[in-house]
């Protein structure tokens, strides 16, 4: 049976401020814990630190040092993975903040994203996740959607609104809100 994922993506301008990336890392860890999973892995893109996924326990201090040294960060992700994982796609919960991403649609290249199992969601949880993401992104567009996990929901969010939607045959957009 296919696993159905819920994706929450907020496209817009990131609210950069002193301590932005450190604050995102802390809030992402808190949010994953609130959702019910331990934050286990972290990934960072855009710095001298290697971009591959690493355990949070062993790499958090190094990542914080890189950020404190002022290296430019393009993306920072936190996820919960089981011990026997094979890829990031095995995550139980995934959070990502992307600034000046390499997506195909420039208008939506900055975004905050959360992905989790649809069966574990409640309306209250979705609203809490949205409120945390909105602390970091001034919303242009918010989309909440479901998709089979095998179709890689993150790819849909990552490519922004410029991708061919027919590629995502299990995509169901539950809500789309544009800034007024």
Rosetta silent file (secondary structure, phi, psi, omega in degrees, C-alpha in Angstrom):
SEQUENCE: XXXXXXXXXXXXXXXXXXXXXXXXXXXXXXXXXXXXXXXXXXXXXXXXXXXXXXXXXXXXXXXXXXXXXXXXXXXXXXXXXXXXXXXXXXXXXXXXXXXXXXXXXXXXXXXXXXXXXXXXXXXXXXXXXXXXXXXXXXXXXXXXXXXXXXXXXXXXXXXXXXXXXXXXXXXXXXXXXXXX
SCORE:     score description
SCORE:     0.000 S_00000001
   1 L     0.000  138.234 -178.155    0.000    0.000    0.000 S_00000001
   2 L   -72.312  140.917  175.585    1.269    3.462   -0.903 S_00000001
   3 L   -88.721  127.984 -179.341    2.251    5.830    1.888 S_00000001
   4 E   -97.748  126.985  179.981    0.541    9.189    1.532 S_00000001
   5 E  -105.249  151.063  171.567    2.555   12.245    2.535 S_00000001
   6 E  -106.528  130.867  175.816    1.382   15.724    3.443 S_00000001
   7 E  -115.426  135.484  174.557    3.473   18.600    2.162 S_00000001
   8 E  -123.772  117.767 -179.232    3.291   22.150    3.452 S_00000001
   9 E  -128.738  134.485  176.648    5.293   24.663    1.432 S_00000001
  10 E  -121.636  113.284  176.922    5.483   28.408    1.869 S_00000001
  11 E   -93.454  143.455  177.125    7.104   30.307   -0.994 S_00000001
  12 E   161.547 -158.248 -178.711    8.184   33.891   -0.479 S_00000001
  13 E   -93.943  128.830  178.378   10.909   36.140    0.832 S_00000001
  14 E   -72.797  137.644 -179.809   12.963   34.802    3.710 S_00000001
  15 L   -85.054   72.950 -178.612   12.951   37.049    6.756 S_00000001
  16 L   -65.842  139.928  178.342   16.732   37.237    7.165 S_00000001
  17 L  -158.754  169.010  175.932   17.981   38.579   10.446 S_00000001
  18 L   -58.316  132.796  177.978   20.912   38.009   12.743 S_00000001
  19 L    79.598   12.676 -176.540   20.835   34.409   13.872 S_00000001
  20 H   -53.746  -53.654 -174.922   18.376   33.360   11.119 S_00000001
  21 H   -70.520  -36.127  176.378   19.954   29.974   10.337 S_00000001
  22 H   -64.501  -42.059  179.127   20.650   29.115   13.970 S_00000001
  23 H   -65.144  -41.162  177.885   17.047   29.980   14.831 S_00000001
  24 H   -61.083  -44.862  179.843   15.773   27.876   11.914 S_00000001
  25 H   -59.257  -45.688  179.699   17.847   24.902   13.079 S_00000001
  26 H   -63.800  -46.365 -177.802   16.483   25.217   16.628 S_00000001
  27 H   -67.910  -37.086  178.430   12.848   25.651   15.523 S_00000001
  28 H   -64.046  -42.695  177.152   13.071   22.782   13.012 S_00000001
  29 H   -62.069  -44.686  178.161   14.362   20.465   15.747 S_00000001
  30 H   -61.091  -44.422 -176.477   11.567   21.599   18.081 S_00000001
  31 H   -65.085  -43.377  177.566    8.924   21.175   15.387 S_00000001
  32 H   -60.827  -41.886  176.943    9.999   17.642   14.477 S_00000001
  33 H   -62.651  -41.004  178.979    9.869   16.760   18.172 S_00000001
  34 H   -65.059  -35.255  178.540    6.420   18.318   18.494 S_00000001
  35 H   -68.248  -25.486  174.772    5.239   16.269   15.493 S_00000001
  36 L   118.853   17.219 -179.076    6.404   13.199   17.405 S_00000001
  37 L  -128.085  152.321  173.985    9.796   12.248   15.982 S_00000001
  38 L   -80.812  134.309  173.478   13.378   12.701   17.130 S_00000001
  39 L   -71.753  120.860 -173.793   15.428   15.014   14.893 S_00000001
  40 L  -115.685  -29.163 -173.244   18.244   12.724   13.750 S_00000001
  41 E  -134.889  155.741 -178.795   19.883   14.167   10.620 S_00000001
  42 E  -141.172  149.553  175.136   20.812   17.517    9.147 S_00000001
  43 E  -138.976  142.562  179.444   21.969   18.772    5.771 S_00000001
  44 E  -133.696  141.808 -179.437   23.402   22.139    4.756 S_00000001
  45 E  -128.092  138.318  173.743   24.064   23.506    1.273 S_00000001
  46 L   108.214   -0.544 -178.178   26.159   26.492    0.218 S_00000001
  47 L  -117.340  179.766  176.656   29.023   26.393    2.696 S_00000001
  48 L   -72.376  -16.555  178.813   32.450   24.781    2.862 S_00000001
  49 L   -71.752  133.388 -177.723   30.880   22.041    4.988 S_00000001
  50 L   -54.918  138.148 -171.760   30.100   19.008    2.788 S_00000001
  51 L   -78.734    0.808 -177.555   26.493   19.048    1.585 S_00000001
  52 L   -77.933  157.952 -179.426   25.703   15.428    2.301 S_00000001
  53 L   -65.961  135.400 -178.691   23.245   14.341    4.990 S_00000001
  54 E  -137.290  160.818  177.203   24.839   13.772    8.398 S_00000001
  55 E   -67.972  139.888 -179.119   23.724   12.799   11.873 S_00000001
  56 H   -64.110  -42.489 -177.035   22.610   15.789   13.874 S_00000001
  57 H   -57.425  -41.744 -176.401   24.356   14.594   17.014 S_00000001
  58 H   -87.935  -19.711 -172.195   27.794   14.499   15.377 S_00000001
  59 H  -117.338   -8.434 -175.840   27.542   17.500   13.062 S_00000001
  60 H   -58.410  -44.605 -179.078   25.371   20.155   14.709 S_00000001
  61 H   -62.231  -41.333  179.269   28.283   21.919   16.408 S_00000001
  62 H   -65.608  -41.309  179.423   30.295   22.024   13.165 S_00000001
  63 H   -65.378  -41.907  177.829   27.325   23.363   11.215 S_00000001
  64 H   -62.748  -36.021  177.736   26.709   26.053   13.814 S_00000001
  65 H   -65.722  -44.897  178.482   30.386   27.056   13.593 S_00000001
  66 H   -59.232  -44.127  179.547   30.200   27.340    9.791 S_00000001
  67 H   -65.395  -45.405 -179.472   27.077   29.505   10.085 S_00000001
  68 H   -62.423  -28.752  178.247   28.625   31.666   12.833 S_00000001
  69 L   -77.341   -1.212  174.242   31.662   32.227   10.608 S_00000001
  70 L    86.303   12.787  178.376   29.359   33.915    8.093 S_00000001
  71 L   -67.234  141.625 -177.690   29.490   31.381    5.292 S_00000001
  72 L   -71.985  126.579 -179.779   26.552   31.802    2.898 S_00000001
  73 L  -104.215  133.559  175.338   23.864   29.160    3.414 S_00000001
  74 L  -102.930  -28.594 -179.459   21.440   28.271    0.604 S_00000001
  75 E  -156.556  145.661  176.035   19.548   25.479    2.352 S_00000001
  76 E  -142.896  121.728 -176.571   19.334   23.839    5.748 S_00000001
  77 E  -122.160  146.723  174.811   17.277   20.699    6.338 S_00000001
  78 E  -131.713  136.242  179.805   16.475   18.668    9.428 S_00000001
  79 E  -145.473  168.652  176.636   14.809   15.273    9.315 S_00000001
  80 E  -114.728  115.955 -178.848   13.994   12.181   11.324 S_00000001
  81 L  -121.029  144.973  175.091   15.381    8.978    9.853 S_00000001
  82 L   -72.163  162.883 -179.281   15.301    5.414   11.183 S_00000001
  83 L   -59.092  -34.763 -175.973   18.594    3.674   11.959 S_00000001
  84 L   -97.660   31.615 -177.224   18.313    1.444    8.882 S_00000001
  85 L   -69.841  155.889  176.666   17.545    4.223    6.365 S_00000001
  86 L  -109.728  -40.331  178.831   18.776    4.071    2.768 S_00000001
  87 L  -141.868  172.462  175.480   18.019    7.589    1.521 S_00000001
  88 H   -58.269  -24.473 -178.962   16.492   10.836    2.767 S_00000001
  89 H   -65.818  -14.365  178.265   13.236    9.560    1.304 S_00000001
  90 H   -82.199    4.021 -175.232   12.980    7.177    4.262 S_00000001
  91 L   -66.673  147.341  174.464   12.364   10.120    6.609 S_00000001
  92 L   -85.166  -29.169  178.780    9.396   10.162    8.962 S_00000001
  93 E  -153.095  137.464 -175.692    9.422   13.958    8.987 S_00000001
  94 E  -136.832  129.770  176.889   11.428   16.388    6.849 S_00000001
  95 E  -126.792  137.976 -178.740   11.850   20.159    7.227 S_00000001
  96 E  -145.942  140.133  172.906   13.791   22.390    4.859 S_00000001
  97 E  -118.656  126.835 -177.085   14.503   26.101    4.435 S_00000001
  98 E  -127.002  127.504  179.077   15.807   27.146    1.016 S_00000001
  99 L  -123.248  130.723 -177.192   17.127   30.556    0.050 S_00000001
 100 L    51.955   49.193 -179.262   18.173   31.332   -3.504 S_00000001
 101 L   -67.739  175.693 -176.941   17.459   27.733   -4.390 S_00000001
 102 L  -104.531   27.831  179.937   18.180   26.267   -7.776 S_00000001
 103 L   -65.952  169.649 -174.165   14.525   25.642   -8.654 S_00000001
 104 L   -86.472  -12.904 -176.136   13.161   26.140  -12.122 S_00000001
 105 L  -121.743  101.952 -169.979   10.756   28.963  -11.330 S_00000001
 106 H   -53.867  -37.347 -177.280   12.621   31.996   -9.990 S_00000001
 107 H   -59.510  -30.970 -176.980    9.612   33.604   -8.293 S_00000001
 108 H  -114.403   40.741 -178.314    9.335   30.634   -5.930 S_00000001
 109 L   -89.851   -7.913  174.667   13.002   29.853   -5.319 S_00000001
 110 L  -111.513  126.230 -177.886   12.861   30.805   -1.608 S_00000001
 111 E  -162.110  160.119  171.052   10.712   28.563    0.553 S_00000001
 112 E  -115.809  141.371 -172.964   10.140   26.680    3.774 S_00000001
 113 E  -140.717  141.134  173.319    8.884   23.110    3.526 S_00000001
 114 E  -133.671  135.309  176.917    7.580   20.406    5.836 S_00000001
 115 E  -131.252  133.274  178.297    6.712   16.841    4.837 S_00000001
 116 E  -153.188  170.099 -178.670    5.165   14.210    7.076 S_00000001
 117 E   -66.288  127.069 -177.172    2.898   11.186    6.985 S_00000001
 118 H   -58.815  -37.819 -177.149   -0.646   12.255    6.080 S_00000001
 119 H   -67.190  -14.286 -178.656   -2.226    9.784    8.507 S_00000001
 120 H   -99.071    6.662 -173.791   -0.484   11.496   11.441 S_00000001
 121 L   -96.685  148.101  169.677   -1.844   14.969   10.680 S_00000001
 122 L  -129.528  163.089  177.934   -4.558   16.971   12.316 S_00000001
 123 H   -58.509  -40.319 -179.379   -5.878   20.401   11.386 S_00000001
 124 H   -65.394  -41.000  178.947   -4.282   21.820   14.552 S_00000001
 125 H   -64.708  -43.815  178.881   -0.892   20.306   13.722 S_00000001
 126 H   -59.891  -42.669  179.187   -0.978   21.692   10.171 S_00000001
 127 H   -65.124  -38.269  178.083   -1.766   25.176   11.533 S_00000001
 128 H   -65.123  -44.274  178.231    1.101   24.941   14.046 S_00000001
 129 H   -60.305  -47.386  178.663    3.539   23.893   11.314 S_00000001
 130 H   -57.274  -44.066 -177.531    2.375   26.756    9.092 S_00000001
 131 H   -63.633  -37.873  177.522    2.806   29.267   11.902 S_00000001
 132 H   -67.247  -45.185  179.685    6.401   28.135   12.523 S_00000001
 133 H   -61.173  -36.986 -179.594    7.260   28.266    8.806 S_00000001
 134 H   -70.037  -13.512  173.652    5.749   31.756    8.570 S_00000001
 135 L   -67.971  -20.617 -172.870    8.209   32.956   11.224 S_00000001
 136 L  -113.969  -16.931 -176.230   10.903   32.573    8.567 S_00000001
 137 E  -132.022  128.491  171.504    9.200   33.354    5.243 S_00000001
 138 E   -80.412  110.044 -167.425    7.070   36.311    4.207 S_00000001
 139 E   -66.532  129.585  164.731    4.457   34.384    2.269 S_00000001
 140 E   -99.333  -39.994 -178.091    3.816   34.882   -1.422 S_00000001
 141 E  -152.245  136.502  173.734    2.069   31.524   -1.720 S_00000001
 142 E  -121.236  130.487  178.323    1.253   28.708    0.694 S_00000001
 143 E  -130.129  134.412  174.669    0.316   25.308   -0.628 S_00000001
 144 E  -118.536  127.463 -174.198   -0.757   22.237    1.304 S_00000001
 145 E  -144.835  163.970  171.570   -0.867   19.046   -0.705 S_00000001
 146 E  -121.645  155.777  179.921   -0.817   15.277   -0.505 S_00000001
 147 E  -166.717  150.027  173.499    1.057   12.851   -2.702 S_00000001
 148 E   -61.651  136.692 -178.812    2.255    9.267   -2.573 S_00000001
 149 H   -57.391  -35.503 -179.185    5.675    9.177   -0.926 S_00000001
 150 H   -62.282  -21.693  179.036    7.073    7.163   -3.843 S_00000001
 151 H   -86.788    2.708  175.833    6.486   10.161   -6.127 S_00000001
 152 L    58.690   76.820  179.928    8.850   12.270   -3.964 S_00000001
 153 H   -54.001  -33.879 -179.959    6.693   15.178   -2.768 S_00000001
 154 H   -59.513  -36.022  179.091    9.792   17.267   -2.009 S_00000001
 155 H   -61.183  -37.464  177.158   10.628   17.347   -5.722 S_00000001
 156 H   -62.158  -47.888  179.751    7.262   18.957   -6.409 S_00000001
 157 H   -66.686  -41.799 -177.897    7.918   21.657   -3.789 S_00000001
 158 H   -61.558  -39.124 -176.973   11.572   22.073   -4.817 S_00000001
 159 L   -81.452   -3.240  176.797   10.768   22.692   -8.458 S_00000001
 160 H    67.160 -161.315 -175.310    8.278   25.362   -7.550 S_00000001
 161 H   -85.935    8.400 -176.875    5.307   26.123   -9.654 S_00000001
 162 H   -95.165    2.636 -175.904    7.244   25.808  -12.908 S_00000001
 163 L   -91.040  159.045  177.386    7.159   22.029  -13.209 S_00000001
 164 L   -73.920  110.369 -175.093    4.853   19.894  -15.343 S_00000001
 165 H   -67.120  -19.035  179.603    2.118   18.840  -12.903 S_00000001
 166 H   -66.930  -16.408  176.803    1.206   15.780  -14.972 S_00000001
 167 H   -68.200  -20.845 -174.086    4.389   14.156  -13.595 S_00000001
 168 L  -110.215   75.128 -172.397    2.712   13.987  -10.194 S_00000001
 169 L   -66.449  -21.060  178.997   -0.288   11.759  -10.841 S_00000001
 170 L   -98.410    4.006 -179.540   -1.103   11.321   -7.123 S_00000001
 171 L   -63.938  130.894  172.222   -0.858   15.055   -6.338 S_00000001
 172 E  -134.186  112.767  178.558   -3.890   16.489   -4.594 S_00000001
 173 E   -81.477  117.395 -178.860   -3.723   20.165   -3.663 S_00000001
 174 E   -85.357  -34.030 -179.626   -5.725   20.596   -0.465 S_00000001
 175 E  -158.950  142.460  175.681   -5.265   24.341   -0.148 S_00000001
 176 E  -139.246  120.677 -177.984   -3.497   27.159   -1.975 S_00000001
 177 E  -124.404  126.615  176.390   -3.353   30.627   -0.477 S_00000001
 178 E  -103.060  153.312  177.750   -1.741   33.643   -2.121 S_00000001
 179 L   -62.211  138.754 -179.601   -0.683   36.808   -0.343 S_00000001
 180 L   -86.384    0.000    0.000   -3.406   39.401   -0.476 S_00000001
